[in-house]
Amino acid sequence: MELCAELLEKLKTQEYALPFTKPLDPQEYGITRDEYDKIIRQHIYLIGMQQRLVSGSNGAYKNVSEFSRDVNRIFLNVLKVWNPGQEIADAARRLQSW
C-alpha cells in the first residue's frame, strides 16, 4: 500500500487536483447538495482516501484494488453529474488522464 500512498501524494499535487482533495461542494459548480446527493451515493475525495490509507481500523484499504476503485470513483462521480465542457468535468478528465 506504500505505492498507493506515493501515487496519491503525486495525484494531489497535479494542476487539476484541488477540487478533488476535499469533499466536493456541488453548489460551486451549479447544482444543489440535494441534487448531488440523489445521484452520488458514495462521496470520495483525495484527503479522505489518504486517511483510509493510514488508518489501522476496519475502514482501511484492504488491497490495491479497493484503492484503485476509489480513485476511479472520484472521476466517475463527477462525470455522472456534470458534462464535458463544464469546468469540473474537464478537470476530472484531465486529472484522470494524468
C-alpha positions in Angstrom: 0.0 0.0 0.0 3.1 2.2 0.2 2.9 2.7 -3.6 -0.7 3.7 -3.3 0.3 6.4 -0.8 3.0 7.7 -3.1 0.6 7.8 -6.1 -1.9 9.6 -4.0 0.6 12.2 -3.0 1.6 12.8 -6.6 -2.0 12.9 -7.7 -2.8 15.6 -5.1 -0.1 17.9 -6.5 -1.4 17.9 -10.0 -2.7 21.1 -11.6 -6.3 20.0 -11.6 -6.4 18.1 -8.3 -7.6 20.9 -5.9 -11.3 20.4 -6.3 -10.9 16.7 -5.5 -8.8 17.0 -2.4 -11.7 17.8 -0.1 -15.4 16.9 -0.2 -16.8 18.5 -3.4 -19.2 21.4 -2.9 -21.6 20.9 -5.8 -23.0 24.4 -5.3 -19.7 25.8 -6.5 -20.5 24.0 -9.8 -24.1 24.9 -10.3 -26.2 22.2 -8.5 -27.7 21.9 -5.1 -26.4 19.4 -2.4 -29.7 17.6 -2.6 -29.5 17.1 -6.4 -25.9 15.9 -6.0 -26.7 13.5 -3.2 -29.6 11.9 -5.2 -27.1 11.0 -7.9 -23.9 10.3 -5.9 -24.2 7.8 -3.1 -20.5 7.3 -2.2 -18.7 10.6 -1.8 -14.9 10.1 -2.3 -12.1 12.7 -2.2 -8.3 12.5 -2.1 -7.7 13.6 1.6 -10.4 11.0 2.7 -8.5 8.4 0.7 -5.3 9.4 2.4 -6.9 9.0 5.8 -8.0 5.5 4.8 -4.5 4.6 3.7 -3.0 5.4 7.1 -5.9 4.1 9.1 -5.4 0.9 11.1 -9.1 0.5 11.6 -11.8 -1.5 9.7 -12.1 1.4 7.2 -8.6 1.0 5.9 -8.0 -0.2 2.3 -7.5 -4.0 2.3 -5.8 -4.1 -1.1 -4.7 -2.1 -4.2 -8.0 -3.0 -6.0 -10.1 -1.2 -3.3 -7.8 1.9 -3.5 -8.0 1.9 -7.4 -11.7 1.6 -7.3 -12.0 4.7 -5.1 -9.6 6.7 -7.3 -11.8 5.9 -10.3 -14.9 6.6 -8.3 -13.8 10.3 -7.8 -13.8 10.8 -11.6 -16.9 8.7 -12.3 -18.9 10.6 -9.7 -18.1 13.9 -11.3 -18.9 12.6 -14.8 -22.3 11.3 -13.6 -23.3 14.8 -12.6 -21.5 17.2 -15.0 -20.9 17.0 -18.7 -17.8 17.5 -20.7 -17.2 21.2 -21.3 -18.2 22.1 -17.7 -15.2 23.2 -15.6 -15.3 20.4 -13.0 -15.9 17.6 -15.6 -12.9 18.8 -17.6 -10.8 19.0 -14.5 -11.7 15.4 -13.6 -10.9 14.2 -17.1 -7.5 15.9 -17.1 -6.6 14.5 -13.7 -7.8 11.1 -14.7 -5.7 11.1 -17.8 -2.6 12.0 -15.8 
